[in-house]
């Protein structure tokens, strides 16, 4: 069988081989919390300001467009996740439908996505943490609160939070999910408080002109402006539901729980985002908070509520690590699935006998996220993360459509409604958002995948489990 076309079976039973099986411990409340924990985080707490700087009030439309594309992708994910409830997400779906080579590219892109997202959220969290640190300790060494591009030595808060979350994940999936559930509640209460305080200051005049940078993306000094340019960045704020699909193998009732988790968290988060973005822009002209590393706290502080701003910042510090937790969880499960298939060193698929988690790969992921978060700025990290995610979304939508054509009679626990419309919309929408990314991001993405493809062709295609069949 050619390595270009060899596939794993859709109905293949994983089995729980000693030391390489994940325990099913999660129900739909855990999955919805995982989704909300991943989706509602850095995107709403920090990217609201960056999006407003790129598109002005038109950032509202950017949220809507990015959300619509993600919703279409989420429906495709829900079908594939319930059809193949196994660790690996888009990598596994591609392996079963399009072959090992495509699966490797998708898996390699997912590694880029998840690791970089963990770093990005660590930087976003550090922005709020640094604000509180300086309020408590004005003489704190700022060289340790900023990365090299911002004039510092290392973003130490970003390093610390990435390592702490990795340690928590290594202790156990169910325990991590419980902590995530509590922190998600804290996060939602804080956002509700922001809306309640911002709405009385709502001024419709702040929405005029609505699209000062125009609708279509256009690049200026390496940055894409306009509604669609902002949508390519805001896209980061919506994804996270795909991390739920990496929990397929650890879900008690995949047929029901995965559908509720993926679709439910996406709908809930879209409503939250639109409400928060409208409240922020209505309370203050976008130009006044676009450059703030903590835009929501900044708005409330300027409205004359310093204590409430402090509490919102504190809530962000407490709750934003849920995003790191979920994406780091997703990263370790992609690593795990690829290693179990022989496409990465098999030692990465080793599960701790007592904790039930892949400890080595979890800690390795934490260290990489800490290094990136300590050195790179948020904008650069976010755009690179988006490239890997868009590639995975496109692959999942294509896999769903191929199976619908090739195996229309196959039993499906969840069916993407109007698949012939939703699938192409997800592919074209993601492709357009990818085109909206800046040139640097595209170059990084291409170089990353060329390195990965070389590693696969020179070594890992020969270590694949399917190379022996």
JOKA-V425185 format. One record per pair of residues at least 6 apart in sequence whose C-alpha atoms are under 8 Angstrom apart, sorted by the first residue. I is the first residue (numbers start at 1). J is the second residue. D is the distance in Angstrom with one decimal. If there is no record, write none. Layout:
# JOKA-V425185
I|J|D / I|J|D
This chain:
# JOKA-V425185
1|469|7.6 / 3|99|7.9 / 3|100|6.4 / 3|101|6.8 / 3|461|6.8 / 3|467|7.4 / 4|99|6.3 / 4|100|6.2 / 4|101|5.3 / 4|102|7.9 / 5|98|7.1 / 5|99|4.6 / 5|100|6.3 / 5|101|7.3 / 6|99|5.2 / 6|100|5.8 / 6|466|7.1 / 7|95|5.6 / 7|96|5.1 / 7|97|6.9 / 7|98|7.2 / 7|99|4.7 / 7|100|5.9 / 7|466|7.9 / 8|95|6.1 / 8|96|4.8 / 8|99|7.8 / 8|466|7.9 / 9|96|5.8 / 10|83|7.9 / 10|84|6.5 / 10|96|5.6 / 10|97|8.0 / 11|84|7.3 / 14|86|7.8 / 15|21|7.1 / 16|22|7.2 / 19|350|5.7 / 19|351|5.0 / 19|352|6.9 / 19|353|6.5 / 20|340|7.4 / 20|349|6.0 / 20|350|5.6 / 20|351|5.5 / 21|351|7.1 / 22|249|6.6 / 22|250|6.0 / 22|351|7.7 / 22|356|6.6 / 22|357|7.3 / 23|249|7.5 / 23|250|5.4 / 23|356|6.9 / 24|249|6.4 / 24|250|3.7 / 24|251|4.9 / 24|252|5.2 / 25|173|7.8 / 25|174|6.3 / 25|250|5.7 / 25|251|6.0 / 25|252|6.0 / 26|174|6.8 / 26|250|6.1 / 26|251|4.7 / 26|252|5.7 / 27|251|6.1 / 27|252|5.9 / 27|253|7.0 / 27|257|6.2 / 28|256|7.7 / 28|257|4.4 / 28|258|6.9 / 28|260|6.4 / 28|261|5.7 / 29|261|7.5 / 30|177|6.1 / 30|178|7.5 / 30|181|6.9 / 31|244|6.3 / 31|257|7.3 / 31|258|7.2 / 31|260|8.0 / 31|261|4.8 / 31|262|7.6 / 32|260|7.1 / 32|261|4.3 / 32|262|7.1 / 32|264|6.7 / 32|265|5.3 / 33|177|7.9 / 33|180|6.9 / 33|181|5.5 / 33|184|6.7 / 33|261|7.9 / 33|265|7.6 / 34|177|7.2 / 34|180|7.0 / 34|181|7.5 / 34|241|8.0 / 34|243|8.0 / 34|244|6.6 / 34|326|6.2 / 35|240|5.8 / 35|241|5.0 / 35|243|7.4 / 35|244|6.3 / 35|261|6.7 / 35|262|6.8 / 35|265|5.3 / 35|266|7.4 / 35|326|8.0 / 36|184|7.0 / 36|240|7.8 / 36|265|5.5 / 36|266|7.7 / 36|268|7.8 / 36|269|6.5 / 37|180|6.8 / 37|181|7.8 / 37|183|7.9 / 37|184|5.6 / 37|320|7.9 / 37|322|5.2 / 37|323|5.4 / 37|326|7.0 / 38|239|7.5 / 38|240|4.8 / 38|241|7.3 / 38|243|7.9 / 38|322|6.5 / 38|323|4.2 / 38|324|7.5 / 38|325|7.9 / 38|326|5.7 / 38|327|6.8 / 39|237|6.1 / 39|238|5.3 / 39|239|5.8 / 39|240|4.9 / 39|241|7.1 / 39|266|7.9 / 39|269|6.8 / 39|323|7.1 / 40|237|7.1 / 40|238|7.6 / 40|269|6.5 / 40|273|7.9 / 40|323|7.6 / 41|121|7.8 / 41|237|7.4 / 41|316|8.0 / 41|319|7.8 / 41|320|5.3 / 41|322|7.8 / 41|323|6.0 / 42|121|5.7 / 42|124|5.8 / 42|125|7.3 / 42|237|6.9 / 42|320|6.8 / 42|323|7.6 / 43|234|6.8 / 43|236|6.4 / 43|237|3.8 / 43|238|7.3 / 44|237|6.5 / 44|273|6.7 / 44|276|7.6 / 44|277|7.9 / 45|294|6.7 / 45|295|6.9 / 45|296|6.3 / 45|316|7.3 / 46|124|6.3 / 46|293|6.0 / 46|294|5.7 / 46|295|6.1 / 46|296|7.6 / 47|234|6.8 / 47|237|7.4 / 48|234|8.0 / 48|277|6.8 / 48|290|7.6 / 48|295|7.1 / 49|286|7.2 / 49|289|5.8 / 49|290|3.9 / 49|291|6.3 / 49|292|6.6 / 49|293|7.8 / 49|295|5.6 / 50|290|5.3 / 50|291|6.6 / 51|59|5.7 / 51|230|5.2 / 51|231|7.8 / 51|233|7.2 / 51|234|6.6 / 51|290|7.4 / 52|58|7.5 / 52|59|5.5 / 52|230|7.9 / 52|286|5.4 / 52|287|7.2 / 52|290|5.6 / 53|286|6.6 / 53|287|6.3 / 53|290|4.9 / 53|291|7.2 / 54|213|7.2 / 54|224|7.4 / 54|225|4.8 / 54|226|5.9 / 54|227|7.4 / 54|229|7.2 / 54|230|5.7 / 55|62|8.0 / 55|211|6.2 / 55|212|6.7 / 55|213|5.6 / 55|214|7.4 / 55|225|6.3 / 55|226|4.8 / 55|227|5.1 / 55|229|7.7 / 55|230|6.0 / 56|210|6.7 / 56|211|6.1 / 56|212|6.2 / 56|213|7.2 / 56|286|5.8 / 56|287|7.4 / 57|206|7.4 / 57|207|5.2 / 57|208|7.4 / 57|209|7.5 / 57|210|5.1 / 57|211|6.4 / 57|281|6.6 / 57|286|6.7 / 58|207|8.0 / 58|210|5.2 / 58|211|4.9 / 58|212|7.8 / 58|226|7.9 / 58|227|5.8 / 59|227|6.1 / 59|230|6.6 / 59|231|7.6 / 60|274|7.1 / 60|277|6.6 / 60|278|7.0 / 61|227|6.8 / 62|227|5.4 / 62|228|6.3 / 62|230|6.0 / 62|231|4.5 / 62|234|7.0 / 63|231|6.4 / 63|234|6.4 / 63|235|7.7 / 63|273|7.6 / 63|274|7.2 / 64|274|7.7 / 65|231|6.7 / 66|231|5.5 / 66|232|7.3 / 66|234|6.7 / 66|235|5.1 / 66|238|7.3 / 67|235|7.3 / 67|238|6.3 / 67|270|6.5 / 69|425|7.3 / 69|426|5.6 / 69|429|5.7 / 69|430|6.8 / 70|235|7.7 / 70|238|6.8 / 70|239|6.7 / 70|426|7.4 / 71|263|7.8 / 71|266|6.7 / 71|267|7.8 / 72|422|5.6 / 72|423|7.0 / 72|425|7.0 / 72|426|5.3 / 73|393|6.0 / 73|394|7.9 / 73|396|7.7 / 73|397|6.5 / 73|422|7.9 / 73|423|7.5 / 73|426|5.3 / 74|241|6.9 / 74|242|7.3 / 74|262|6.5 / 74|263|6.4 / 74|266|7.4 / 75|262|7.9 / 75|263|6.8 / 75|416|5.5 / 75|417|7.8 / 75|422|8.0 / 76|396|6.6 / 76|397|5.5 / 76|400|6.3 / 76|416|6.0 / 76|422|7.9 / 76|423|6.9 / 77|242|7.0 / 77|245|7.2 / 77|262|7.7 / 77|396|6.5 / 77|397|7.5 / 78|245|7.8 / 78|258|6.7 / 78|259|5.4 / 78|262|6.2 / 78|263|7.1 / 78|414|6.8 / 78|415|8.0 / 78|416|7.6 / 79|259|7.8 / 79|400|7.4 / 79|412|7.2 / 79|413|7.3 / 79|414|5.1 / 79|415|5.5 / 79|416|6.0 / 80|93|6.8 / 80|396|7.5 / 80|400|6.5 / 81|89|7.2 / 81|245|5.7 / 81|248|6.6 / 81|254|8.0 / 81|258|6.9 / 82|248|7.8 / 82|254|5.9 / 82|255|5.3 / 82|258|6.5 / 82|259|7.3 / 82|412|7.5 / 82|413|6.1 / 82|414|6.6 / 83|412|6.2 / 83|413|6.7 / 83|414|7.9 / 84|93|7.3 / 84|248|7.9 / 85|245|7.8 / 85|248|4.5 / 85|249|5.5 / 85|254|6.3 / 86|92|7.5 / 86|246|7.2 / 86|247|7.5 / 86|248|5.0 / 86|249|4.4 / 87|245|7.5 / 87|246|4.9 / 87|247|6.1 / 87|248|5.8 / 87|249|5.4 / 87|333|5.9 / 87|334|6.7 / 87|336|7.7 / 87|337|5.8 / 88|107|8.0 / 88|245|7.8 / 88|246|5.3 / 88|333|6.0 / 88|334|4.5 / 88|335|7.8 / 88|336|7.6 / 88|337|5.2 / 88|338|7.3 / 89|242|7.1 / 89|243|7.6 / 89|245|5.3 / 89|246|4.9 / 89|334|7.1 / 90|103|8.0 / 90|106|6.9 / 90|107|7.4 / 90|392|5.8 / 90|393|7.4 / 90|395|6.7 / 90|396|5.5 / 91|103|5.1 / 91|104|7.1 / 91|106|5.5 / 91|107|4.8 / 91|110|7.8 / 91|334|7.4 / 91|392|7.7 / 92|103|7.0 / 92|337|7.8 / 93|103|7.8 / 93|396|6.6 / 93|399|6.6 / 94|100|7.6 / 94|102|6.5 / 94|103|4.9 / 94|106|7.4 / 94|395|6.6 / 94|396|7.0 / 94|399|6.3 / 95|101|8.0 / 95|102|7.1 / 95|103|4.7 / 95|104|8.0 / 97|399|5.9 / 97|402|7.4 / 97|403|7.2 / 98|399|7.1 / 104|343|7.7 / 104|453|7.8 / 104|456|7.5 / 105|449|6.7 / 105|452|7.3 / 105|453|7.0 / 106|391|6.8 / 106|392|5.8 / 106|395|7.2 / 107|334|7.0 / 107|338|7.5 / 108|449|7.0 / 108|452|6.4 / 109|388|4.6 / 109|389|7.3 / 109|391|6.9 / 109|392|7.1 / 109|449|7.1 / 110|331|7.4 / 110|334|7.4 / 110|388|5.7 / 110|389|6.6 / 110|392|6.7 / 111|331|6.3 / 111|334|7.3 / 111|335|7.5 / 111|388|7.9 / 112|384|7.9 / 112|385|6.5 / 112|388|5.9 / 113|384|7.5 / 113|385|4.5 / 113|386|6.8 / 113|387|7.4 / 113|388|4.8 / 113|389|5.6 / 114|327|5.5 / 114|328|6.4 / 114|330|6.8 / 114|331|5.2 / 114|385|7.3 / 115|327|7.7 / 115|328|6.9 / 115|331|6.6 / 115|365|6.7 / 115|368|7.1 / 115|369|5.8 / 116|369|6.6 / 116|372|7.4 / 116|381|6.2 / 116|382|7.5 / 116|384|7.3 / 116|385|5.4 / 117|324|7.5 / 117|327|6.9 / 117|381|7.3 / 117|382|6.8 / 117|385|5.7 / 118|162|7.2 / 118|323|7.6 / 118|324|4.9 / 118|325|7.9 / 118|327|6.2 / 118|328|6.2 / 118|369|5.7 / 118|373|8.0 / 119|158|7.5 / 119|162|7.3 / 119|324|7.9 / 119|369|4.6 / 119|370|6.4 / 119|371|8.0 / 119|372|5.7 / 119|373|4.3 / 119|381|7.3 / 120|373|6.3 / 120|377|8.0 / 120|378|5.6 / 120|381|5.5 / 120|382|6.0 / 121|320|7.5 / 121|321|7.6 / 121|323|6.9 / 121|324|6.1 / 122|157|7.8 / 122|158|4.6 / 122|159|7.3 / 122|161|6.4 / 122|162|6.2 / 122|321|7.6 / 122|324|7.0 / 122|370|7.8 / 122|373|6.0 / 123|155|7.6 / 123|157|8.0 / 123|158|5.2 / 123|373|5.6 / 123|374|7.5 / 123|377|7.2 / 123|378|6.0 / 124|293|7.4 / 124|378|6.7 / 125|158|7.0 / 125|316|7.1 / 125|317|6.0 / 125|320|6.3 / 125|321|7.4 / 126|145|7.7 / 126|155|7.5 / 126|157|5.2 / 126|158|5.2 / 127|293|5.4 / 127|294|6.4 / 128|293|7.1 / 128|294|5.8 / 128|313|5.8 / 128|314|7.7 / 128|316|7.0 / 128|317|6.4 / 129|157|7.0 / 129|313|7.6 / 129|314|7.9 / 129|317|6.0 / 130|145|6.3 / 130|157|7.4 / 132|310|7.6 / 132|313|7.4 / 132|314|7.6 / 133|140|7.4 / 134|140|6.3 / 142|152|6.9 / 143|151|7.2 / 143|152|4.1 / 143|153|5.2 / 143|154|6.8 / 143|155|8.0 / 144|152|6.3 / 144|153|5.8 / 144|154|5.2 / 144|155|5.6 / 144|156|5.5 / 145|152|6.9 / 145|153|8.0 / 145|154|6.6 / 145|155|4.7 / 145|156|5.7 / 145|157|6.6 / 146|152|4.6 / 146|153|6.6 / 146|154|5.6 / 146|155|4.4 / 146|156|7.5 / 146|374|7.8 / 147|153|5.6 / 147|154|4.5 / 147|155|4.7 / 147|374|5.9 / 147|375|4.8 / 147|376|6.1 / 147|377|6.9 / 148|154|6.3 / 148|375|6.0 / 148|376|7.4 / 149|375|7.7 / 149|376|7.0 / 149|377|6.8 / 150|377|7.6 / 154|374|5.1 / 154|375|5.9 / 155|373|7.0 / 155|374|4.3 / 155|375|6.5 / 156|374|6.1 / 157|374|7.9 / 158|370|6.5 / 158|373|5.5 / 158|374|5.7 / 159|369|7.7 / 159|370|4.2 / 159|371|6.7 / 159|373|6.2 / 159|374|5.4 / 160|370|7.2 / 161|321|7.3 / 161|370|7.9 / 162|324|7.2 / 162|366|5.6 / 162|367|7.4 / 162|369|6.2 / 162|370|5.3 / 163|363|7.6 / 163|366|5.2 / 163|367|6.4 / 163|370|6.5 / 165|321|7.1 / 165|324|7.0 / 165|325|5.9 / 165|366|7.5 / 166|325|7.4 / 166|328|7.3 / 166|362|6.0 / 166|363|5.6 / 166|365|7.4 / 166|366|5.0 / 167|362|7.9 / 167|363|6.8 / 168|176|6.5 / 169|176|5.8 / 169|325|7.1 / 169|329|7.0 / 169|357|7.9 / 169|362|7.1 / 170|355|7.4 / 170|357|6.1 / 170|358|7.1 / 170|359|5.1 / 170|362|6.2 / 170|363|7.3 / 171|355|5.9 / 171|357|7.3 / 172|355|5.5 / 172|356|6.4 / 172|357|5.9 / 173|356|7.7 / 173|357|6.9 / 176|325|7.9 / 180|322|5.6 / 180|325|7.8 / 183|318|7.0 / 183|319|4.9 / 183|322|6.8 / 184|319|6.3 / 184|322|7.2 / 186|315|6.5 / 186|318|7.8 / 186|319|6.4 / 187|315|6.2 / 187|316|6.7 / 187|319|5.4 / 187|320|7.5 / 190|311|7.8 / 190|312|5.7 / 190|315|6.2 / 190|316|7.9 / 191|276|7.2 / 191|312|7.8 / 194|276|7.7 / 194|296|7.3 / 194|300|7.3 / 194|312|7.4 / 195|275|7.4 / 195|276|6.2 / 195|279|5.9 / 195|280|7.9 / 197|300|7.2 / 198|279|5.8 / 198|280|6.7 / 198|282|7.8 / 198|283|5.6 / 198|299|7.9 / 198|300|6.9 / 198|303|7.9 / 199|279|5.7 / 199|282|7.4 / 199|283|6.7 / 200|283|7.9 / 201|282|7.2 / 201|283|5.0 / 201|303|7.8 / 202|279|6.8 / 202|282|4.4 / 202|283|4.6 / 202|284|7.9 / 203|282|5.0 / 203|283|6.2 / 203|284|7.8 / 204|282|6.1 / 205|282|7.9 / 206|281|6.5 / 206|282|5.9 / 206|283|7.9 / 206|284|6.8 / 206|285|5.1 / 206|286|7.6 / 207|281|7.2 / 207|282|7.2 / 207|285|7.8 / 211|226|7.3 / 211|227|7.1 / 212|226|7.8 / 213|225|6.3 / 213|226|4.7 / 213|227|7.3 / 214|226|5.0 / 214|227|6.5 / 215|226|5.1 / 215|227|4.7 / 215|228|6.1 / 216|226|5.6 / 216|227|6.2 / 216|228|5.3 / 216|229|7.0 / 217|224|5.7 / 217|225|5.5 / 217|226|4.9 / 217|227|6.7 / 217|228|5.0 / 217|229|4.4 / 217|230|7.9 / 217|436|6.1 / 218|224|5.2 / 218|225|5.4 / 218|226|6.6 / 218|229|7.0 / 219|225|6.1 / 219|438|7.3 / 222|438|6.2 / 222|439|7.0 / 222|440|7.5 / 223|438|6.2 / 224|230|7.3 / 224|436|6.9 / 224|437|6.9 / 224|438|6.1 / 228|433|7.4 / 228|436|6.8 / 229|433|8.0 / 229|436|5.5 / 229|437|7.1 / 231|433|7.1 / 232|383|7.8 / 232|386|7.7 / 232|433|5.0 / 232|434|6.9 / 232|436|5.7 / 232|437|6.1 / 233|382|7.0 / 233|383|6.2 / 233|386|7.4 / 233|437|7.7 / 235|386|7.2 / 236|382|6.7 / 236|383|8.0 / 236|385|7.7 / 236|386|6.0 / 238|266|7.8 / 238|269|7.7 / 238|270|7.7 / 240|326|7.8 / 240|327|7.3 / 241|261|7.8 / 241|262|5.3 / 241|265|7.1 / 241|266|6.7 / 242|262|7.5 / 243|326|6.7 / 243|327|6.3 / 243|329|7.7 / 243|330|5.0 / 244|258|7.4 / 244|261|7.1 / 244|262|6.5 / 244|330|7.6 / 245|258|7.1 / 245|262|7.7 / 246|330|5.6 / 246|333|6.1 / 246|334|7.1 / 247|330|7.5 / 247|333|7.7 / 248|254|6.4 / 248|258|7.1 / 251|257|7.3 / 251|258|7.7 / 255|413|5.6 / 255|414|7.3 / 256|413|7.9 / 259|414|7.0 / 280|296|7.1 / 280|299|7.2 / 283|299|7.4 / 284|299|6.9 / 289|295|5.5 / 289|298|6.9 / 289|299|6.9 / 292|298|7.1 / 294|313|7.6 / 296|309|7.8 / 296|312|7.7 / 297|309|4.5 / 297|310|7.0 / 297|312|5.9 / 297|313|5.9 / 298|309|6.9 / 299|309|8.0 / 300|306|7.1 / 300|308|7.0 / 300|309|5.3 / 301|307|7.9 / 301|308|7.5 / 301|309|5.2 / 328|362|7.5 / 328|365|7.0 / 328|366|7.5 / 329|362|7.7 / 331|365|7.4 / 332|358|7.3 / 332|361|6.0 / 332|362|5.6 / 332|365|7.1 / 335|344|7.5 / 335|348|6.9 / 335|349|7.5 / 335|361|7.2 / 336|348|6.0 / 336|349|4.6 / 336|350|8.0 / 336|358|7.3 / 336|361|7.7 / 337|349|7.2 / 338|344|5.7 / 339|345|5.6 / 339|346|4.8 / 339|347|7.3 / 339|348|5.8 / 339|349|5.3 / 340|346|6.0 / 340|348|7.9 / 340|349|5.4 / 341|464|6.1 / 341|465|5.6 / 341|466|8.0 / 342|460|7.4 / 342|463|5.5 / 342|464|4.2 / 342|465|5.3 / 343|456|7.8 / 343|460|5.3 / 343|461|6.9 / 343|463|6.4 / 343|464|5.2 / 343|465|7.9 / 344|460|6.7 / 348|358|7.1 / 348|360|6.6 / 348|361|5.5 / 349|358|6.4 / 349|361|7.9 / 350|358|5.7 / 350|359|7.9 / 350|360|7.8 / 351|357|5.1 / 351|358|4.3 / 351|359|6.8 / 352|358|6.0 / 352|359|6.4 / 380|441|7.8 / 383|437|6.7 / 383|438|7.8 / 383|441|6.2 / 384|441|5.2 / 384|442|7.9 / 384|444|7.2 / 384|445|7.0 / 386|434|7.8 / 387|434|6.4 / 387|437|7.8 / 387|441|7.2 / 387|442|7.3 / 387|445|6.6 / 388|445|7.3 / 390|430|5.6 / 390|431|7.3 / 390|433|7.9 / 390|434|6.6 / 391|430|7.9 / 393|426|7.6 / 393|427|7.5 / 393|430|7.2 / 394|426|6.9 / 394|427|4.9 / 394|430|6.6 / 394|431|7.6 / 397|423|5.3 / 397|424|7.6 / 397|426|6.6 / 397|427|6.4 / 398|423|7.0 / 398|427|7.3 / 400|423|7.5 / 401|419|7.2 / 401|420|7.4 / 401|423|6.5 / 416|422|7.6 / 461|467|7.0
